[in-house]
């Protein structure tokens, strides 16, 4: 189900939306930008997918460990 929403934006932004996105595609474009900030279920699924990426997780762990070593070096 869709709901209609009226928003107010600067006329230059409006013109840019028409030029870049296209007249009949603005609602879909704005929804795609806003959705990640308001749909927490999607965010949790995204975190699950990232955690399942073992290469990415290994790189993240390497970065965390390197940062911890840097912090320890500064404290001493």
C-alpha positions in Angstrom: 0.0 0.0 0.0 1.3 3.4 -0.8 0.6 6.7 0.9 0.7 10.2 -0.6 3.1 12.6 1.0 3.5 16.3 0.3 6.9 17.8 1.0 8.4 21.2 0.4 11.9 21.6 -1.2 14.0 24.3 -2.8 13.0 25.0 -6.4 16.6 24.4 -7.6 16.5 20.9 -5.9 13.1 20.3 -7.6 14.5 21.2 -11.0 17.5 19.0 -10.4 15.3 16.1 -9.5 13.4 16.6 -12.7 16.6 16.8 -14.8 18.5 14.0 -13.2 15.9 11.5 -12.0 13.0 12.2 -14.3 9.5 13.5 -13.7 7.7 10.2 -13.0 10.5 8.7 -11.0 11.1 11.2 -8.2 8.9 9.4 -5.6 10.7 6.1 -6.1 14.1 7.8 -6.0 13.3 9.6 -2.7 11.9 6.4 -1.2 15.1 4.5 -2.1 17.2 7.1 -0.3 15.0 7.2 2.8 14.2 3.5 3.2 17.5 2.4 4.8 17.1 5.0 7.6 13.5 4.0 8.6 13.3 0.3 7.8 15.3 -1.3 10.6 14.5 -4.9 9.5 16.3 -4.2 6.2 19.3 -2.9 8.2 19.4 -6.0 10.3 19.3 -8.2 7.2 22.2 -6.1 5.8 24.3 -6.7 8.9 23.5 -10.5 8.6 24.7 -10.5 5.0 27.9 -8.5 5.9 28.6 -11.0 8.7 28.2 -13.9 6.3 30.9 -12.4 4.1 34.0 -14.2 5.6 36.5 -12.2 3.5 35.0 -8.9 4.6 34.8 -10.0 8.2 38.5 -11.1 8.2 39.5 -7.7 6.8 37.5 -6.0 9.4 39.0 -8.0 12.2 42.5 -7.3 10.9 41.7 -3.6 10.9 40.3 -3.7 14.5 43.4 -5.6 15.8 45.7 -3.1 14.1 43.8 -0.2 15.6 44.0 -1.7 19.1 47.7 -2.1 18.7 48.0 1.5 17.6 46.1 2.6 20.7 48.2 0.5 23.0 51.3 2.0 21.5 50.1 5.5 22.2 49.2 4.7 25.8 52.7 3.4 26.6 
